[in-house]
Amino acid sequence: MSIHGIEAAGYPSAGYGTQKTKRNAAGRNFAEQMAQAAGTAPAVILHGADQGSGDSTVSSWADVVSGSSISVYKTQDFNPQVPVYKVKIWDPSGNVTEKMVDVSKVDPQNCDTAELYAYTSHLKESGKGSFEDTVLKAVIAKAVKNAEKRSTSPWSFSEKADWVKITNDIMQSEYRYGDLKSYREWKKFSELLER
């Protein structure tokens, strides 16, 4: 379908400038259609730092399937020599769990998602890798783990996993499929985790 075909179907074309989202024949916009397609898709909110806390948001993610979200913060008294990050996790009902993560004590071969996200956020913040090399790779690794777990049980942010193994499995898949560029990118991430 061409760009013009997309616009004719009720969605704005990929042109320059701003325009209002058009309604399709059913009178709904794209977001409404996707919510209906997902059934009773939970609302997901990305959370920033609480006003007046002195914390600064390092990164935030949302799991649109479960409706949960997680954010990593530097506290006002953050010390780069002893990197401890505040991690907050919101469940689909909006209940929040908070934990402090000392990334010097995180073992990527046996840690939960909150610890992994704090660890990879620290890699990015300390200049050891870009957002794409660290934080984004962690999110993709979690998505792969989610896909594996969905058939057996719901995934929990507190469930420990061997993220090095998950990363190496993804890396080997890229190699088998002949995507050497992605293979090298995952290899770089794996090396960052194994330090």
C-alpha positions in Angstrom: 0.0 0.0 0.0 1.4 3.4 -0.9 1.5 6.4 1.5 -1.5 7.8 -0.4 -3.3 4.5 0.3 -2.6 4.8 4.0 -4.0 8.4 4.0 -7.1 7.2 2.1 -7.6 4.5 4.7 -8.0 7.3 7.3 -4.5 7.8 8.6 -2.3 10.8 8.0 0.4 10.5 5.3 4.1 10.6 6.2 4.5 14.2 5.0 5.9 17.2 6.7 4.0 19.6 8.9 1.3 19.0 11.4 -2.1 17.6 10.8 -5.0 16.3 12.7 -5.4 12.5 12.8 -8.2 11.6 10.4 -11.0 9.2 11.3 -11.5 6.1 9.3 -14.9 4.9 8.1 -15.7 3.5 11.5 -15.1 6.9 13.1 -12.2 5.8 15.3 -8.6 6.8 15.2 -5.7 4.5 15.1 -5.2 4.3 18.9 -8.8 3.4 19.5 -8.5 0.6 16.9 -5.4 -0.8 18.4 -6.9 -0.8 21.9 -9.9 -2.7 20.5 -7.6 -5.1 18.7 -5.8 -5.8 21.9 -9.0 -6.5 23.7 -9.0 -5.0 27.1 -5.5 -3.5 26.8 -4.5 -1.9 30.1 -3.6 1.8 30.2 0.2 2.3 30.6 1.8 5.4 32.1 5.5 6.3 32.0 6.4 7.9 35.2 9.0 10.7 35.7 10.6 11.8 39.0 8.3 13.1 41.7 8.3 16.9 41.9 10.4 18.3 44.6 12.1 14.9 45.3 15.4 16.0 43.8 15.5 12.8 41.8 16.2 12.8 38.1 14.8 10.2 35.7 17.4 8.2 33.9 15.0 5.9 31.9 11.5 4.6 31.9 9.7 1.7 30.2 6.2 0.4 29.9 5.0 -3.1 29.3 1.9 -2.5 27.2 0.8 -6.2 27.4 0.8 -6.3 31.2 0.1 -2.7 31.9 3.1 -2.3 34.2 5.9 0.2 34.0 9.3 0.8 35.5 11.5 3.8 36.0 15.1 4.3 37.1 16.2 7.4 38.9 19.3 9.1 40.2 18.6 10.4 43.7 19.5 13.9 44.8 22.5 12.4 46.7 23.7 10.1 43.9 27.4 9.4 44.1 29.0 8.1 40.9 31.7 6.4 43.0 29.0 4.3 44.7 26.3 4.1 42.0 23.0 3.3 43.7 19.8 4.0 41.7 16.2 4.2 42.8 13.9 1.9 40.8 10.2 2.1 40.9 7.8 -0.5 39.5 4.1 0.2 38.9 1.8 -2.8 38.5 -1.3 -2.6 36.3 -3.4 -1.3 39.2 -1.0 1.5 39.9 0.5 0.0 43.0 4.2 1.0 43.2 7.2 -0.9 44.5 10.4 0.9 45.1 13.9 -0.5 45.6 17.4 0.8 45.7 19.9 -0.9 43.4 23.7 -0.8 44.0 24.8 -1.6 40.4 28.3 -2.7 41.7 26.6 -5.7 43.3 24.4 -6.6 40.3 25.2 -10.0 38.7 23.7 -9.9 35.1 23.8 -13.7 35.2 21.4 -13.8 38.1 19.3 -10.6 38.5 15.8 -9.4 38.1 14.5 -6.9 35.6 14.8 -3.9 37.9 18.4 -4.7 38.6 19.1 -5.2 34.9 17.5 -1.9 34.0 19.5 0.0 36.7 22.7 -1.8 35.6 22.2 -0.9 31.9 21.1 2.6 32.7 24.4 3.0 34.6 26.3 1.7 31.6 24.7 4.4 29.5 25.1 7.1 32.2 28.8 6.3 32.7 29.5 6.5 29.0 30.3 2.8 28.5 27.7 2.6 25.8 25.0 4.5 24.0 21.3 4.2 24.8 21.0 1.7 21.9 24.0 -0.3 23.1 22.7 -0.7 26.6 19.2 0.3 27.7 17.5 -0.5 24.5 19.2 -3.9 24.3 18.0 -4.7 27.9 14.4 -3.9 26.9 14.7 -6.2 23.8 16.2 -9.0 26.0 13.2 -8.6 28.4 10.8 -8.7 25.5 12.4 -12.0 24.3 12.1 -13.4 27.8 8.5 -12.2 28.0 7.7 -14.1 24.8 9.2 -17.3 26.1 7.3 -17.0 29.4 3.9 -16.0 28.1 3.1 -19.6 27.2 3.8 -20.9 30.7 3.2 -18.1 33.3 3.1 -14.3 33.7 6.4 -12.5 33.8 7.4 -10.6 36.9 9.8 -7.7 37.2 11.2 -9.5 40.3 11.9 -12.8 38.6 15.6 -13.4 38.3 17.1 -14.5 35.0 20.5 -15.1 33.3 20.5 -12.0 31.1 23.9 -13.0 29.6 22.5 -16.3 28.4 19.4 -14.5 27.0 21.7 -12.0 25.2 23.9 -14.7 23.9 20.9 -16.7 22.6 19.7 -13.6 20.7 23.3 -13.0 19.4 23.5 -16.5 18.1 20.1 -16.3 16.4 21.3 -13.2 14.6 24.4 -15.0 13.4 22.3 -18.1 12.2 20.1 -15.8 10.2 23.1 -14.1 8.7 22.5 -10.6 10.2 26.1 -10.0 11.1 25.5 -6.3 11.9 23.0 -7.2 14.6 25.2 -10.1 15.8 28.1 -7.6 16.4 25.7 -5.2 18.3 24.5 -8.1 20.6 28.0 -9.3 21.0 29.0 -5.8 22.2 26.1 -5.8 24.7 27.0 -9.3 25.9 30.6 -8.1 26.6 29.3 -5.2 28.6 27.2 -7.5 30.7 30.0 -10.0 31.3 32.4 -7.4 32.8 
